[in-house]
């Protein structure tokens, strides 16, 4: 196992709960969000251009759509935002005390969207599969903090994190269904909590550690083989981006910190961290 400190600051910001970095290949930009700030950010690493767009409610995830525009995992459901600013609900399901959290697009273009309760009550969250036509299929109930979700390069495995369990779980995946849940790895007590994840071209799983000030990479066999130490304790998620998908972008948070590090809430990047997988756009 190797441990390194090799980050740079991509966007200096003070996001309360920066999350969900996603490389939008068609637009050549990185998407990321501030959940509690209700903001969608974009960043073009070539030009340095940045945009910030507010949402009317807390936003748990944003992903590009195959036909242009964005899909948003919002507090009250999943919505579509067109390039011209047109907004419409694809699936609206408001539940008092519950909000959206992390989401990911599967190889078939479906959105796997997670939820959690604001008070993080055990079992108050869900994971659902939403197709481009708005069909919703419950996948997991009895979830506490639905977080990182991703697929192996061949699409036959799905990785998933329910943060308080401290586990990175793996399922068999076929035709939009999952089965045989088991543990790939567990983050030991005192090392933080697993949050967002991404899978690289080697099939290794990168995990952000909330209150762990680090990223970890686990092999497909669950062996910890790399740690990247970071200056902020609340590391929330990571994704490969850039034209060749070799730069690892990392979101961070400052919420709940009495004396946050100056970079808490910023978007960081680890240049040349590895090789990522091209992420599908939402088929809706």
HELIX and SHEET records of a PDB file:
HELIX    1   1 UNK A  163  UNK A  165  5                                   3    
SHEET    1   A 5 UNK A   2  UNK A   4  0                                        
SHEET    2   A 5 UNK A 224  UNK A 229  1                                        
SHEET    3   A 5 UNK A 214  UNK A 218 -1                                        
SHEET    4   A 5 UNK A 205  UNK A 210 -1                                        
SHEET    5   A 5 UNK A 193  UNK A 199 -1                                        
SHEET    1   B 4 UNK A   8  UNK A  11  0                                        
SHEET    2   B 4 UNK A 267  UNK A 270 -1                                        
SHEET    3   B 4 UNK A 247  UNK A 252 -1                                        
SHEET    4   B 4 UNK A 235  UNK A 241 -1                                        
SHEET    1   C 4 UNK A  18  UNK A  24  0                                        
SHEET    2   C 4 UNK A  29  UNK A  34 -1                                        
SHEET    3   C 4 UNK A  39  UNK A  43 -1                                        
SHEET    4   C 4 UNK A  50  UNK A  54 -1                                        
SHEET    1   D 4 UNK A  59  UNK A  64  0                                        
SHEET    2   D 4 UNK A  70  UNK A  74 -1                                        
SHEET    3   D 4 UNK A  77  UNK A  81 -1                                        
SHEET    4   D 4 UNK A  87  UNK A  92 -1                                        
SHEET    1   E 4 UNK A  98  UNK A 105  0                                        
SHEET    2   E 4 UNK A 111  UNK A 117 -1                                        
SHEET    3   E 4 UNK A 125  UNK A 130 -1                                        
SHEET    4   E 4 UNK A 136  UNK A 143 -1                                        
SHEET    1   F 4 UNK A 146  UNK A 151  0                                        
SHEET    2   F 4 UNK A 157  UNK A 162 -1                                        
SHEET    3   F 4 UNK A 167  UNK A 174 -1                                        
SHEET    4   F 4 UNK A 177  UNK A 186 -1                                        
END                                                                             
